[in-house]
Amino acid sequence: MKKLFVLVVGLLLSTAGLCADAVWQPSPGHTQVLLWPSTVPDAQAMPGPEYMGETDPKKELVAGKPYIYLRNISEPTLTVYSPKGKNTGAAVVVIPGGGFEVLAMDLEGTEVCDWLTASGISCVLLKYRVPSLPYDWHCDCRPDNLMVPTQGLEDTQRAMGLVRLHAAEWHIDPHKVGVLGFSAGGYLVAAISTHYGQRLYPAVDDADKESCRPDFAVAVYPGHLEHDGAPNPNLPVTRDTPPTFLVQAENDSMDGVDESLVYYAALKKVGVPTELHLYADGGPNRGHAFGLRPTRLPITHWPEQVEVWLKTLGIVP
């Protein structure tokens, strides 16, 4: 796919704000928790140490601002952001995008948590392993876009189990835990929605005895959901796939609108409750990677539509 590769190339060229010695940390009052207590399954070599950078403000802006990206993540983590004020009990595992090469950690991570926690929803921010399949840094390529995103999916499965294991401690209703992802993270949303019956890795502890099926799923400008006009065969949609909300721009030239259209049709065919929200214009970044930063474009109101949808599902009051 041209898709996410174009974004990755842009990020590789945008190194003006590179901080090679810096590693991302959450804001004060929040603590990262290692996803795996010891050995990380299916570990891969990294092209270098973990670091974070900022996109070049002359080349890569969203709503007039650059954004932070992380690279070379070999030790995945999660960070819990609790609601500000009223707690609805709902929680969302947030999965940033970045073409399986980097993670857009503020645009598609912490800024999402700000919105969710202000709405009474716990946010669990997942920092998953990158680079990883279906990107291969050894050849700077994607040899097979139909490959299962093994490392990212393992990390997502593990995160879902940890949230449910610690639900009481984190003041979360274990029956109201969903996922929300962007671009490559949107692919992981579909992957966890269709690969929850069996872990890809041997059980580690009690977290892996918990269900990793999301109670609801939100995919924003997702990629890899279709192949030659048909559903990606690695995403076996069934009637038990969780209710799903899809957002995409019709002018998205990185992950075309067919990604959502094909997946939506597959969900509807088996009777999964689904909403698809298409907008004409996704903004100047090729109609892609707009996050939820407010602009004059109607597409930036998609979070309000998600909140309405969660009410219809009974996830929030």
N, C-alpha and C positions, 0 to 999 in steps of 0.2 A: 504493500500500500504506500502511496505517497504520504497521506495521512499524517501520523505523528512524526514521521521522519523529518518533515520540513521544519516542524517546531524544534526538534532536537538540533538540527543544523543551525538554526537561528540562535539557539542557546549556546552552542559551541563557539559561535562567533562573537557572542556578547559577554566578554570577560572583563569589561571595564571595572566592575565592582568586585572582582575576585578577591576572596579572603582565604588564601590557601591554608593559613594556620588556624582558622576559626572553625568551630563545629557548632551546629545549631543547638540552642537551648531554649526551652519554653520561657515564657514570661515569669517573673517572680510569683511564687505561690503555687506553681505547678511543677510536678516532678515527672521526668521521664522514667518509665519502667521498662526494663529489658523484656522483650517478648519471649525469649528462650532462656531458661535458667542455666543451661550449659551449652552443649553442642548445638549449633544451628544446622538443621537438616538441609541436605543438598547445597551445602555452601559452595560458592564459586570464588575464584580469585578475583580481586579487584584491580583496576588499572592504576590505582594509587590510593592514598589515604582519604578518609572522609573529609569533605570541606563544603562550605557554602559560598555562593557567589550571588551577585546581583546583576540583573540584566542591564545592558547598556542603555541609559536613559535617552540616547540619541537614536536607538534602533528598536528597542523592545519595550513599549509602554502599554499599560492597560489603565484606562480612565486617567491618563496623564501621569501615571506613576510607574516606576520599575517594580519588579518583584524579585523575591529571593528564591533561589533554587539550591537544592542539595545534591551532592554527587558522591558516588563511591560509598554507599551505605552497606556495610557488611553485618552490622549488629542492629537489627530492627528494634523499634521501641513503640510504645504507646504512651500518650499523655492524656490524662483525664481533665477536662474542663467542666466544672459543675455549674448548674444554672445560677443566674443572678436573680435572686428573689424567689418567686414561686417555682417549685419543682413539679413538673407534670409526671415524672417517673420515666418518661421516654428517653431513649439514648440513641445516638447515631455514631457509628464508626465512620469517620471521614477519611477518604482515600484520595490524596492528591494525584494529579497527573504529571506527565513529563516524558511520555514516550518510552517508559521503562528504562530510561537512561538517567533522568534527574527527577526530582520532586519539586513542584512549585509550592513551596512550603507555606508562604503567607497567602498568596492569591487564592489557592485552592485548599488551604489548611486552616491556619489560625484565624483568618478573616471569616471563614465559615463557622468556626467555633464561636466567634463573637456574636454572630447572628443567632445561632442555635441557643446559646446560653441565655441570651437576652429574651428568648421566647420560651424559657423554662425547660429546655431540653439539654440533657447532658451530651457533651461532645467528647468523643474518644478519638484523638488524632493519631492516625497510624503512619509511622515512618517505616516504610517497607524497603526491602532490599532492591537497590539499583546500582549499576546496570544489571539487568537480568532478562531472561527470556520474556518476550520474543525479540529482544535486542541483543546483539552479540558484539561487545566492544573489541573482541579480537580482530574482527573484520570490519568494524564500524558499519554494520549492516543488520538487516532482519532477514535471515535466510528462509524463514517459513513463518508467515504471519498467522498460520493456523496452529502453531505450537501452543500447548497449554502453558500459561504463565506460571510455571511451577513455583518459583520462589515467592512471587507476589501473592499467589493464591494460598500457599502454605501460611504465610504471614497473616493473611486475612482470616483464614480459618482459625488460627491460633488466637488472634485478637478477639474474635467473636466468643470463643470459649472462655477467655479470661474475663470478658465483660460479664458474662452470665455467672461465672464462678464468684466474682466479687460484687455481684449486683447489690446485695444488702449493704455491704460496706460503702459502696459508691452511691447509694440511694437511687438505684435504678430498678425499674420493673423488668424482670428478665423476659417478660412476654411482650415487651415493647422496645426491642432492640433492632434497629435498622442499619442500613449502609447507604452512604452517599459518596459518589466518586465522579471525577472529572477526567475526560479523555481516556488515557490509559487506565486511570482509576475507575472510569466508567465501565471499561472492559472487566475489571476485577469485580465490580458490582454484579455484572451479569454472570461472571464465573462463579462467585460465591452463591449466587441465587440458583445455580444449576449444579453445583458440586458441593453440596453440604452433607450428603448421605455418608460419605466416607472421607476421612482425612487422607491427605497425600503423604503423610509422614507417620511413623510409629508414635503411639500415645506417649506423652511425656509425664503427665500428672493428671490431677482431677479436672483441670481446665479442658482437657481433651475428651472428657466424658460428657461434657455439656454439648448441647446442640449448637451447631454453627450456622443453622439456617436463619437468615434475616427474617424479621417479621414484616419488613417493608424495604423497598429499594428505590433509590433515586440515582439515575445516571444522567449526567450533564455532558453534552457533546461527546458521547462515548465513541470509541473506535473499536475495530476488529469484530463487530457484531454480525457483519455480513460477509459473504464470499461469493463472488460471481452472481450477485442478485439473490442469493439464497441465504438462510441463516447459517452462521458459523457452526459447523458440525460439532465443534467442541463445547457448544452451549446447548445441551439437550433440554430444552424447555418442556416442562410438564405442567399438569394442572396444579401441582404443589409448589411451583415456582412462586415466590412471594409477590404480593401486589407491587407494581412497578410504576414509577413516574419518570418520563423521559423528556429531556429538553434539548433542542438543537436549533441552529440557525439554518435557514434555507441556503444561505450563501457561504456556508462553511466549506472551505476548499481544502481543509486538512483531513477532517473526518466528515465525509459527505452526508447529506441528510438521509441517504439510504440506510446508513448504519442504524438509525432509530426506527425508520419506517419498516425495515425488514424484521427487526426484533419485536416491534409493536405488533406486527401482523402475526408473528409466531405466538406471542403471548395471548392475543385475542383468539386465535384458533383453538387453543385448549381451555379457554375460559378464565384466564388469570385477570383479575381486576387491574386495569391499566389506563393510564392517562398519557397522552402524547401532546406536548406543547411545542409547536413550531413557530418560529419568528422569522420575518423576512430578512432581518439584518442583525448579524452578530457582532458588528463593530469592525474597526480597522485592522485587527489582527487576524486577517483572512477569515473573518466570521467565526473565529475559534478562540478559546482561552480567554473568555471575557469575565470569568469568575462571577462575583456578585457586587463588584464595585459599581456604584450608581453612575449612570450616564443619561443622556437624553433619550436613549433607545428603549423601546418597550421591553426588550429582552431582559433588561436588568431587574425587572419586577418578578422574575420567575420564583424567587424565594417566597414571595407572598402567596403564589399559587400552590407551592409545596405545603405551606401552613394550612391552607384551606383543605387540601387533599388529606393531610394527616387528620384533620378533624372529621372528615367523612369516613375515614377508616376507624375512628374511635381511638386513635393513638394519643391524641391530645384533646382536652376538653374544649 
